[in-house]
Amino acid sequence: MAWKEISAIGIILIIIMMALPTVSASRDSLSDLRSLVSGFDDPHINSVDLAFYLATHGFDATPEGGYVEVDLAGNVYKLTPNGSAPGLCNIAS
């Protein structure tokens, strides 16, 4: 009997440990976003490319016409590609 209980607890702990990295990856902050978009320049990036780039880095990004909406913990930010200016985009709340 005791081995079944210990095994069940072990399985539950393994499941919890496997779920933790995905939970922390979805909790990106505004400073993480700023750091990501200021890392390099691409004067030819458009809103679809920017949304794809952000989504591949774990952000909830949606292209909306000429800009991208990013949802960070309930706060929605508007990112507009900035062409030849430094960084990939401008961020507005």
C-alpha positions in Angstrom: 0.0 0.0 0.0 2.7 2.5 0.9 4.5 2.1 -2.4 1.4 3.0 -4.3 1.0 6.2 -2.3 4.6 7.1 -2.7 4.4 6.4 -6.5 1.3 8.6 -6.8 3.0 11.5 -5.0 6.1 11.1 -7.1 4.1 11.2 -10.3 2.2 14.3 -9.2 5.5 16.0 -8.3 7.0 15.2 -11.7 3.9 16.7 -13.4 4.1 19.8 -11.4 7.8 20.2 -12.1 7.2 19.8 -15.8 4.5 22.5 -15.8 6.6 25.1 -14.0 8.8 26.2 -16.9 5.8 26.8 -19.1 4.2 29.0 -16.5 7.2 31.1 -15.9 7.8 31.5 -19.7 4.4 33.1 -20.1 5.1 35.7 -17.5 7.2 38.1 -19.6 7.6 41.6 -18.5 7.8 45.0 -20.2 11.6 45.1 -19.6 12.0 41.7 -21.3 10.0 43.0 -24.3 12.1 46.2 -24.5 15.3 44.2 -24.2 14.2 41.9 -27.0 13.2 44.6 -29.5 16.2 46.8 -28.8 18.6 44.0 -29.5 19.1 44.7 -33.2 17.7 46.8 -36.1 15.8 45.7 -39.2 14.6 48.6 -41.3 12.5 46.2 -43.5 10.5 44.5 -40.7 6.7 44.9 -40.9 4.0 44.2 -38.4 3.5 40.5 -39.4 7.2 39.8 -39.2 7.4 41.6 -35.8 4.5 39.6 -34.4 6.1 36.4 -35.6 9.4 37.3 -34.0 7.7 38.2 -30.7 5.6 35.0 -30.7 8.6 32.8 -31.3 10.1 34.4 -28.2 7.1 33.6 -26.1 5.1 36.8 -26.2 1.3 37.0 -26.9 1.6 39.1 -30.1 -1.0 39.8 -32.7 -0.5 41.9 -35.9 -3.2 44.6 -36.4 -2.7 46.5 -39.6 0.5 48.5 -39.3 1.2 47.7 -35.7 1.4 44.7 -33.3 -0.6 44.3 -30.1 1.2 42.5 -27.2 -0.7 41.4 -24.1 1.5 41.3 -21.0 -0.4 40.2 -17.9 -3.6 42.0 -19.0 -1.8 45.2 -20.2 -2.0 45.6 -24.0 0.9 47.4 -25.7 1.0 48.7 -29.2 4.3 48.1 -31.1 4.9 50.0 -34.3 7.9 49.0 -36.6 10.2 52.0 -36.7 12.0 51.5 -40.0 15.6 52.9 -39.9 15.4 54.1 -36.3 17.4 52.1 -33.7 15.7 48.9 -32.5 12.8 47.1 -34.1 9.8 49.1 -33.0 8.3 51.8 -30.8 6.3 50.7 -27.8 3.2 52.5 -26.6 0.6 51.5 -24.0 
